[in-house]
Amino acid sequence: MTETVFARELFRERLLRAMEFSFTTLDDVFGPSGPIGAIWSVAGKSSLHPLFPAAPESEASEASLGAPR
């Protein structure tokens, strides 16, 4: 239904950039991946996505180094 509304909206692209609508089932939220797993359908995108996007590789490697001493 959300995608149907977006398809008719005059400012569709602007809305999709400004906000994201994610949907899943309670079974998936309580399933083995949990709520942060790749269980979310996102309006305007294909396939399933995690709740939070993965950090870019450079940020992830810096985070693994820990705080400077």
KOLLO-379604 format. One record per atom (N, C-alpha, C, CB): residue in one letter; residue number from 0; x, z, y. Coordinates in steps of 0.2 Angstrom, whole numbers, m for minus. Each point is the difference from the previous one (the first is absolute). Last residue first. Glycine has a CB too. Example, Ala and Ser with C-alpha at 12.3 -4.5 7.8 and 13.67 -1.06 7.14 Angstrom:
BEGIN
<node aa="S" i="1" xx="64" zz="35" yy="m11"/>
<node aa="S" i="1" xx="4" zz="1" yy="6"/>
<node aa="S" i="1" xx="m4" zz="3" yy="5"/>
<node aa="S" i="1" xx="6" zz="m10" yy="m3"/>
<node aa="A" i="0" xx="m4" zz="10" yy="m25"/>
<node aa="A" i="0" xx="m4" zz="0" yy="6"/>
<node aa="A" i="0" xx="4" zz="0" yy="6"/>
<node aa="A" i="0" xx="m9" zz="6" yy="m6"/>
***
This chain:
BEGIN
<node aa="R" i="68" xx="226" zz="110" yy="28"/>
<node aa="R" i="68" xx="3" zz="7" yy="0"/>
<node aa="R" i="68" xx="4" zz="0" yy="6"/>
<node aa="R" i="68" xx="0" zz="1" yy="m12"/>
<node aa="P" i="67" xx="m23" zz="m17" yy="5"/>
<node aa="P" i="67" xx="7" zz="1" yy="2"/>
<node aa="P" i="67" xx="3" zz="7" yy="1"/>
<node aa="P" i="67" xx="m1" zz="m11" yy="5"/>
<node aa="A" i="66" xx="m20" zz="4" yy="m22"/>
<node aa="A" i="66" xx="1" zz="2" yy="8"/>
<node aa="A" i="66" xx="8" zz="0" yy="1"/>
<node aa="A" i="66" xx="m11" zz="6" yy="1"/>
<node aa="G" i="65" xx="2" zz="m21" yy="m22"/>
<node aa="G" i="65" xx="m1" zz="7" yy="3"/>
<node aa="G" i="65" xx="2" zz="0" yy="7"/>
<node aa="G" i="65" xx="2" zz="5" yy="m12"/>
<node aa="L" i="64" xx="m3" zz="m24" yy="m4"/>
<node aa="L" i="64" xx="6" zz="3" yy="1"/>
<node aa="L" i="64" xx="0" zz="7" yy="3"/>
<node aa="L" i="64" xx="4" zz="m11" yy="2"/>
<node aa="S" i="63" xx="m23" zz="m3" yy="m8"/>
<node aa="S" i="63" xx="3" zz="2" yy="m6"/>
<node aa="S" i="63" xx="7" zz="4" yy="2"/>
<node aa="S" i="63" xx="m6" zz="m9" yy="m7"/>
<node aa="A" i="62" xx="m6" zz="m3" yy="24"/>
<node aa="A" i="62" xx="m4" zz="6" yy="m2"/>
<node aa="A" i="62" xx="3" zz="4" yy="m6"/>
<node aa="A" i="62" xx="m10" zz="m5" yy="5"/>
<node aa="E" i="61" xx="18" zz="m17" yy="2"/>
<node aa="E" i="61" xx="2" zz="6" yy="5"/>
<node aa="E" i="61" xx="m3" zz="6" yy="m2"/>
<node aa="E" i="61" xx="1" zz="m8" yy="9"/>
<node aa="S" i="60" xx="m8" zz="m10" yy="m21"/>
<node aa="S" i="60" xx="7" zz="1" yy="m2"/>
<node aa="S" i="60" xx="3" zz="6" yy="5"/>
<node aa="S" i="60" xx="2" zz="m12" yy="m5"/>
<node aa="A" i="59" xx="m24" zz="3" yy="9"/>
<node aa="A" i="59" xx="0" zz="4" yy="m7"/>
<node aa="A" i="59" xx="7" zz="2" yy="m1"/>
<node aa="A" i="59" xx="m10" zz="m7" yy="m4"/>
<node aa="E" i="58" xx="7" zz="m7" yy="23"/>
<node aa="E" i="58" xx="m2" zz="7" yy="1"/>
<node aa="E" i="58" xx="0" zz="4" yy="m7"/>
<node aa="E" i="58" xx="m7" zz="m4" yy="10"/>
<node aa="S" i="57" xx="13" zz="m19" yy="m11"/>
<node aa="S" i="57" xx="5" zz="4" yy="3"/>
<node aa="S" i="57" xx="m2" zz="7" yy="2"/>
<node aa="S" i="57" xx="3" zz="m11" yy="5"/>
<node aa="E" i="56" xx="m19" zz="m4" yy="m17"/>
<node aa="E" i="56" xx="6" zz="2" yy="m4"/>
<node aa="E" i="56" xx="5" zz="4" yy="4"/>
<node aa="E" i="56" xx="m1" zz="m10" yy="m7"/>
<node aa="P" i="55" xx="m24" zz="11" yy="15"/>
<node aa="P" i="55" xx="4" zz="m5" yy="m1"/>
<node aa="P" i="55" xx="7" zz="3" yy="m3"/>
<node aa="P" i="55" xx="m5" zz="m6" yy="10"/>
<node aa="A" i="54" xx="m18" zz="18" yy="m16"/>
<node aa="A" i="54" xx="5" zz="0" yy="5"/>
<node aa="A" i="54" xx="5" zz="m6" yy="m1"/>
<node aa="A" i="54" xx="m1" zz="12" yy="2"/>
<node aa="A" i="53" xx="m25" zz="m12" yy="m11"/>
<node aa="A" i="53" xx="7" zz="2" yy="m2"/>
<node aa="A" i="53" xx="4" zz="0" yy="6"/>
<node aa="A" i="53" xx="m1" zz="m4" yy="m12"/>
<node aa="P" i="52" xx="m25" zz="9" yy="16"/>
<node aa="P" i="52" xx="5" zz="m6" yy="m2"/>
<node aa="P" i="52" xx="6" zz="3" yy="m2"/>
<node aa="P" i="52" xx="m6" zz="m8" yy="8"/>
<node aa="F" i="51" xx="m17" zz="21" yy="m12"/>
<node aa="F" i="51" xx="6" zz="0" yy="5"/>
<node aa="F" i="51" xx="4" zz="m6" yy="m2"/>
<node aa="F" i="51" xx="0" zz="13" yy="3"/>
<node aa="L" i="50" xx="m18" zz="m10" yy="m17"/>
<node aa="L" i="50" xx="m3" zz="3" yy="6"/>
<node aa="L" i="50" xx="5" zz="m1" yy="6"/>
<node aa="L" i="50" xx="m7" zz="8" yy="m7"/>
<node aa="P" i="49" xx="9" zz="m26" yy="m12"/>
<node aa="P" i="49" xx="1" zz="7" yy="0"/>
<node aa="P" i="49" xx="m3" zz="3" yy="7"/>
<node aa="P" i="49" xx="10" zz="0" yy="m8"/>
<node aa="H" i="48" xx="m20" zz="m23" yy="m5"/>
<node aa="H" i="48" xx="6" zz="3" yy="5"/>
<node aa="H" i="48" xx="0" zz="7" yy="m1"/>
<node aa="H" i="48" xx="m1" zz="m10" yy="8"/>
<node aa="L" i="47" xx="m10" zz="m14" yy="m21"/>
<node aa="L" i="47" xx="0" zz="7" yy="2"/>
<node aa="L" i="47" xx="6" zz="2" yy="3"/>
<node aa="L" i="47" xx="m7" zz="2" yy="m10"/>
<node aa="S" i="46" xx="m4" zz="m28" yy="11"/>
<node aa="S" i="46" xx="3" zz="5" yy="m4"/>
<node aa="S" i="46" xx="m1" zz="7" yy="2"/>
<node aa="S" i="46" xx="9" zz="m9" yy="m3"/>
<node aa="S" i="45" xx="m12" zz="m9" yy="22"/>
<node aa="S" i="45" xx="m1" zz="0" yy="m7"/>
<node aa="S" i="45" xx="4" zz="5" yy="m4"/>
<node aa="S" i="45" xx="m2" zz="m12" yy="2"/>
<node aa="K" i="44" xx="m10" zz="12" yy="24"/>
<node aa="K" i="44" xx="7" zz="m1" yy="m3"/>
<node aa="K" i="44" xx="m2" zz="0" yy="m8"/>
<node aa="K" i="44" xx="7" zz="6" yy="9"/>
<node aa="G" i="43" xx="m24" zz="m2" yy="9"/>
<node aa="G" i="43" xx="4" zz="m5" yy="2"/>
<node aa="G" i="43" xx="7" zz="m1" yy="m3"/>
<node aa="G" i="43" xx="m5" zz="2" yy="10"/>
<node aa="A" i="42" xx="m5" zz="21" yy="m13"/>
<node aa="A" i="42" xx="m4" zz="m5" yy="2"/>
<node aa="A" i="42" xx="4" zz="m5" yy="4"/>
<node aa="A" i="42" xx="m9" zz="8" yy="1"/>
<node aa="V" i="41" xx="17" zz="7" yy="m22"/>
<node aa="V" i="41" xx="0" zz="0" yy="7"/>
<node aa="V" i="41" xx="m4" zz="m6" yy="3"/>
<node aa="V" i="41" xx="12" zz="6" yy="0"/>
<node aa="S" i="40" xx="m9" zz="11" yy="m23"/>
<node aa="S" i="40" xx="m2" zz="m6" yy="2"/>
<node aa="S" i="40" xx="0" zz="0" yy="8"/>
<node aa="S" i="40" xx="m7" zz="m3" yy="m11"/>
<node aa="W" i="39" xx="21" zz="20" yy="m6"/>
<node aa="W" i="39" xx="m5" zz="m1" yy="5"/>
<node aa="W" i="39" xx="m1" zz="m8" yy="2"/>
<node aa="W" i="39" xx="4" zz="11" yy="5"/>
<node aa="I" i="38" xx="11" zz="2" yy="m21"/>
<node aa="I" i="38" xx="m7" zz="0" yy="m3"/>
<node aa="I" i="38" xx="m5" zz="m2" yy="6"/>
<node aa="I" i="38" xx="3" zz="9" yy="m8"/>
<node aa="A" i="37" xx="23" zz="m3" yy="3"/>
<node aa="A" i="37" xx="m2" zz="m6" yy="2"/>
<node aa="A" i="37" xx="m7" zz="m1" yy="m3"/>
<node aa="A" i="37" xx="12" zz="m5" yy="1"/>
<node aa="G" i="36" xx="m4" zz="30" yy="5"/>
<node aa="G" i="36" xx="2" zz="m6" yy="m4"/>
<node aa="G" i="36" xx="m3" zz="m6" yy="3"/>
<node aa="G" i="36" xx="1" zz="7" yy="m10"/>
<node aa="I" i="35" xx="m5" zz="16" yy="17"/>
<node aa="I" i="35" xx="5" zz="m4" yy="4"/>
<node aa="I" i="35" xx="3" zz="m6" yy="m4"/>
<node aa="I" i="35" xx="3" zz="11" yy="6"/>
<node aa="P" i="34" xx="m20" zz="5" yy="m14"/>
<node aa="P" i="34" xx="m3" zz="m4" yy="6"/>
<node aa="P" i="34" xx="6" zz="m3" yy="4"/>
<node aa="P" i="34" xx="m8" zz="8" yy="1"/>
<node aa="G" i="33" xx="10" zz="m5" yy="m28"/>
<node aa="G" i="33" xx="m2" zz="4" yy="5"/>
<node aa="G" i="33" xx="m2" zz="m4" yy="7"/>
<node aa="G" i="33" xx="8" zz="9" yy="m5"/>
<node aa="S" i="32" xx="m1" zz="m15" yy="m19"/>
<node aa="S" i="32" xx="4" zz="m2" yy="6"/>
<node aa="S" i="32" xx="m1" zz="4" yy="6"/>
<node aa="S" i="32" xx="0" zz="m11" yy="m4"/>
<node aa="P" i="31" xx="m12" zz="14" yy="m17"/>
<node aa="P" i="31" xx="7" zz="1" yy="m1"/>
<node aa="P" i="31" xx="4" zz="m1" yy="6"/>
<node aa="P" i="31" xx="m1" zz="m2" yy="m12"/>
<node aa="G" i="30" xx="m25" zz="7" yy="17"/>
<node aa="G" i="30" xx="4" zz="m3" yy="m6"/>
<node aa="G" i="30" xx="7" zz="1" yy="0"/>
<node aa="G" i="30" xx="m8" zz="m9" yy="0"/>
<node aa="F" i="29" xx="m10" zz="14" yy="17"/>
<node aa="F" i="29" xx="2" zz="5" yy="m5"/>
<node aa="F" i="29" xx="4" zz="m2" yy="m6"/>
<node aa="F" i="29" xx="m10" zz="6" yy="4"/>
<node aa="V" i="28" xx="3" zz="m22" yy="12"/>
<node aa="V" i="28" xx="3" zz="6" yy="4"/>
<node aa="V" i="28" xx="2" zz="5" yy="m4"/>
<node aa="V" i="28" xx="m7" zz="m3" yy="10"/>
<node aa="D" i="27" xx="m5" zz="m14" yy="m20"/>
<node aa="D" i="27" xx="7" zz="m2" yy="2"/>
<node aa="D" i="27" xx="3" zz="5" yy="4"/>
<node aa="D" i="27" xx="m3" zz="m12" yy="0"/>
<node aa="D" i="26" xx="m20" zz="15" yy="m5"/>
<node aa="D" i="26" xx="4" zz="0" yy="m6"/>
<node aa="D" i="26" xx="8" zz="m2" yy="1"/>
<node aa="D" i="26" xx="m11" zz="m3" yy="m6"/>
<node aa="L" i="25" xx="m5" zz="2" yy="24"/>
<node aa="L" i="25" xx="2" zz="7" yy="m2"/>
<node aa="L" i="25" xx="4" zz="0" yy="m6"/>
<node aa="L" i="25" xx="m10" zz="5" yy="6"/>
<node aa="T" i="24" xx="11" zz="m28" yy="7"/>
<node aa="T" i="24" xx="m5" zz="4" yy="m3"/>
<node aa="T" i="24" xx="3" zz="7" yy="m1"/>
<node aa="T" i="24" xx="m5" zz="m10" yy="m6"/>
<node aa="T" i="23" xx="11" zz="m7" yy="27"/>
<node aa="T" i="23" xx="1" zz="1" yy="m7"/>
<node aa="T" i="23" xx="m5" zz="4" yy="m3"/>
<node aa="T" i="23" xx="12" zz="m1" yy="2"/>
<node aa="F" i="22" xx="m3" zz="m12" yy="23"/>
<node aa="F" i="22" xx="m5" zz="2" yy="m5"/>
<node aa="F" i="22" xx="2" zz="1" yy="m7"/>
<node aa="F" i="22" xx="m8" zz="m6" yy="7"/>
<node aa="S" i="21" xx="15" zz="2" yy="22"/>
<node aa="S" i="21" xx="2" zz="0" yy="m7"/>
<node aa="S" i="21" xx="m5" zz="3" yy="m4"/>
<node aa="S" i="21" xx="12" zz="1" yy="3"/>
<node aa="F" i="20" xx="m6" zz="m13" yy="23"/>
<node aa="F" i="20" xx="m6" zz="3" yy="m4"/>
<node aa="F" i="20" xx="2" zz="0" yy="m8"/>
<node aa="F" i="20" xx="m9" zz="m3" yy="9"/>
<node aa="E" i="19" xx="22" zz="2" yy="17"/>
<node aa="E" i="19" xx="0" zz="m2" yy="m7"/>
<node aa="E" i="19" xx="m5" zz="4" yy="m4"/>
<node aa="E" i="19" xx="12" zz="m4" yy="1"/>
<node aa="M" i="18" xx="m5" zz="m4" yy="27"/>
<node aa="M" i="18" xx="m2" zz="5" yy="m5"/>
<node aa="M" i="18" xx="0" zz="m3" yy="m7"/>
<node aa="M" i="18" xx="m7" zz="5" yy="9"/>
<node aa="A" i="17" xx="16" zz="m18" yy="10"/>
<node aa="A" i="17" xx="m1" zz="7" yy="3"/>
<node aa="A" i="17" xx="m2" zz="5" yy="m5"/>
<node aa="A" i="17" xx="m3" zz="m5" yy="10"/>
<node aa="R" i="16" xx="5" zz="m18" yy="m16"/>
<node aa="R" i="16" xx="7" zz="2" yy="3"/>
<node aa="R" i="16" xx="m1" zz="8" yy="2"/>
<node aa="R" i="16" xx="4" zz="m12" yy="3"/>
<node aa="L" i="15" xx="m24" zz="0" yy="m9"/>
<node aa="L" i="15" xx="4" zz="1" yy="m6"/>
<node aa="L" i="15" xx="7" zz="3" yy="2"/>
<node aa="L" i="15" xx="m6" zz="m10" yy="m6"/>
<node aa="L" i="14" xx="m8" zz="4" yy="24"/>
<node aa="L" i="14" xx="m3" zz="6" yy="m4"/>
<node aa="L" i="14" xx="5" zz="1" yy="m6"/>
<node aa="L" i="14" xx="m12" zz="m2" yy="4"/>
<node aa="R" i="13" xx="16" zz="m17" yy="8"/>
<node aa="R" i="13" xx="2" zz="6" yy="4"/>
<node aa="R" i="13" xx="m2" zz="6" yy="m4"/>
<node aa="R" i="13" xx="m2" zz="m7" yy="11"/>
<node aa="E" i="12" xx="m5" zz="m13" yy="m20"/>
<node aa="E" i="12" xx="7" zz="1" yy="m1"/>
<node aa="E" i="12" xx="3" zz="6" yy="4"/>
<node aa="E" i="12" xx="1" zz="m13" yy="m1"/>
<node aa="R" i="11" xx="m25" zz="7" yy="3"/>
<node aa="R" i="11" xx="2" zz="2" yy="m7"/>
<node aa="R" i="11" xx="8" zz="1" yy="0"/>
<node aa="R" i="11" xx="m9" zz="m7" yy="m4"/>
<node aa="F" i="10" xx="m9" zz="3" yy="22"/>
<node aa="F" i="10" xx="7" zz="3" yy="1"/>
<node aa="F" i="10" xx="3" zz="2" yy="m7"/>
<node aa="F" i="10" xx="m3" zz="3" yy="12"/>
<node aa="L" i="9" xx="m20" zz="m12" yy="m11"/>
<node aa="L" i="9" xx="4" zz="m4" yy="5"/>
<node aa="L" i="9" xx="7" zz="2" yy="1"/>
<node aa="L" i="9" xx="m11" zz="m2" yy="6"/>
<node aa="E" i="8" xx="m4" zz="6" yy="m29"/>
<node aa="E" i="8" xx="2" zz="3" yy="7"/>
<node aa="E" i="8" xx="4" zz="m5" yy="4"/>
<node aa="E" i="8" xx="0" zz="11" yy="m6"/>
<node aa="R" i="7" xx="m9" zz="m15" yy="m17"/>
<node aa="R" i="7" xx="m4" zz="m2" yy="6"/>
<node aa="R" i="7" xx="2" zz="3" yy="6"/>
<node aa="R" i="7" xx="m9" zz="0" yy="m8"/>
<node aa="A" i="6" xx="21" zz="5" yy="m12"/>
<node aa="A" i="6" xx="0" zz="m7" yy="0"/>
<node aa="A" i="6" xx="m5" zz="m3" yy="6"/>
<node aa="A" i="6" xx="2" zz="0" yy="m12"/>
<node aa="F" i="5" xx="0" zz="24" yy="7"/>
<node aa="F" i="5" xx="6" zz="m3" yy="4"/>
<node aa="F" i="5" xx="0" zz="m8" yy="0"/>
<node aa="F" i="5" xx="6" zz="10" yy="m4"/>
<node aa="V" i="4" xx="m23" zz="1" yy="m8"/>
<node aa="V" i="4" xx="m1" zz="2" yy="7"/>
<node aa="V" i="4" xx="6" zz="m3" yy="4"/>
<node aa="V" i="4" xx="m7" zz="10" yy="m3"/>
<node aa="T" i="3" xx="8" zz="m12" yy="m20"/>
<node aa="T" i="3" xx="m6" zz="m4" yy="3"/>
<node aa="T" i="3" xx="m1" zz="1" yy="7"/>
<node aa="T" i="3" xx="m5" zz="0" yy="m11"/>
<node aa="E" i="2" xx="20" zz="14" yy="m1"/>
<node aa="E" i="2" xx="3" zz="m7" yy="1"/>
<node aa="E" i="2" xx="m5" zz="m5" yy="3"/>
<node aa="E" i="2" xx="8" zz="2" yy="m9"/>
<node aa="T" i="1" xx="m15" zz="20" yy="3"/>
<node aa="T" i="1" xx="4" zz="0" yy="6"/>
<node aa="T" i="1" xx="3" zz="m7" yy="2"/>
<node aa="T" i="1" xx="3" zz="12" yy="m3"/>
<node aa="M" i="0" xx="m16" zz="m9" yy="m17"/>
<node aa="M" i="0" xx="m4" zz="0" yy="6"/>
<node aa="M" i="0" xx="4" zz="0" yy="6"/>
<node aa="M" i="0" xx="m9" zz="6" yy="m6"/>
***
